[in-house]
Amino acid sequence: MVTLHPEYVVDAQQHRKAVLLPVAEWERVINELENLDDIRAFDAAKSGTQEAIPFECAVREIQEEYGE
């Protein structure tokens, strides 16, 4: 879990309008979100009904697609 130390920007009525974070904390938040995206993509791929093919066939298909 990322520990955050937010500072809030408020309007005249003291309603929160924005959040300020130290750059290092913001970078950790971004890194965690990217990791979450990777996990979700993995979970989606794992739960899919795609047919498994041998690695060599996959490489050959990719090479053919890119004209190598």
C-alpha positions as a Python dict, from the first residue, in 0.01 Angstrom:
ca = {
    (1, 'M'): (0, 0, 0),
    (2, 'V'): (122, 346, -84),
    (3, 'T'): (128, 592, 203),
    (4, 'L'): (18, 936, 87),
    (5, 'H'): (51, 1281, 238),
    (6, 'P'): (-201, 1485, 39),
    (7, 'E'): (-252, 1858, 66),
    (8, 'Y'): (-585, 1991, -48),
    (9, 'V'): (-665, 2303, -247),
    (10, 'V'): (-997, 2443, -129),
    (11, 'D'): (-1230, 2713, -254),
    (12, 'A'): (-1375, 3001, -53),
    (13, 'Q'): (-1636, 2766, 97),
    (14, 'Q'): (-1364, 2519, 200),
    (15, 'H'): (-1474, 2261, -61),
    (16, 'R'): (-1187, 2047, -183),
    (17, 'K'): (-1103, 2128, -544),
    (18, 'A'): (-763, 1966, -600),
    (19, 'V'): (-496, 1754, -435),
    (20, 'L'): (-123, 1812, -415),
    (21, 'L'): (116, 1522, -365),
    (22, 'P'): (493, 1511, -341),
    (23, 'V'): (637, 1393, -674),
    (24, 'A'): (780, 1074, -523),
    (25, 'E'): (437, 976, -389),
    (26, 'W'): (271, 1055, -723),
    (27, 'E'): (525, 835, -903),
    (28, 'R'): (449, 550, -662),
    (29, 'V'): (76, 592, -731),
    (30, 'I'): (138, 577, -1107),
    (31, 'N'): (360, 269, -1065),
    (32, 'E'): (91, 93, -860),
    (33, 'L'): (-175, 176, -1121),
    (34, 'E'): (47, 36, -1398),
    (35, 'N'): (98, -282, -1194),
    (36, 'L'): (-278, -310, -1146),
    (37, 'D'): (-333, -274, -1521),
    (38, 'D'): (-83, -556, -1579),
    (39, 'I'): (-259, -780, -1326),
    (40, 'R'): (-598, -713, -1482),
    (41, 'A'): (-464, -786, -1832),
    (42, 'F'): (-309, -1111, -1707),
    (43, 'D'): (-632, -1214, -1535),
    (44, 'A'): (-834, -1136, -1848),
    (45, 'A'): (-594, -1332, -2068),
    (46, 'K'): (-590, -1626, -1829),
    (47, 'S'): (-968, -1645, -1812),
    (48, 'G'): (-1010, -1622, -2189),
    (49, 'T'): (-1094, -1915, -2413),
    (50, 'Q'): (-805, -1867, -2652),
    (51, 'E'): (-642, -2173, -2798),
    (52, 'A'): (-286, -2234, -2683),
    (53, 'I'): (-24, -2265, -2957),
    (54, 'P'): (342, -2365, -2937),
    (55, 'F'): (588, -2080, -2881),
    (56, 'E'): (766, -2145, -3212),
    (57, 'C'): (436, -2109, -3402),
    (58, 'A'): (360, -1784, -3226),
    (59, 'V'): (703, -1645, -3315),
    (60, 'R'): (660, -1751, -3678),
    (61, 'E'): (316, -1584, -3696),
    (62, 'I'): (452, -1262, -3551),
    (63, 'Q'): (746, -1263, -3792),
    (64, 'E'): (514, -1323, -4087),
    (65, 'E'): (286, -1041, -3973),
    (66, 'Y'): (576, -796, -3961),
    (67, 'G'): (733, -924, -4283),
    (68, 'E'): (1051, -1055, -4128),
}
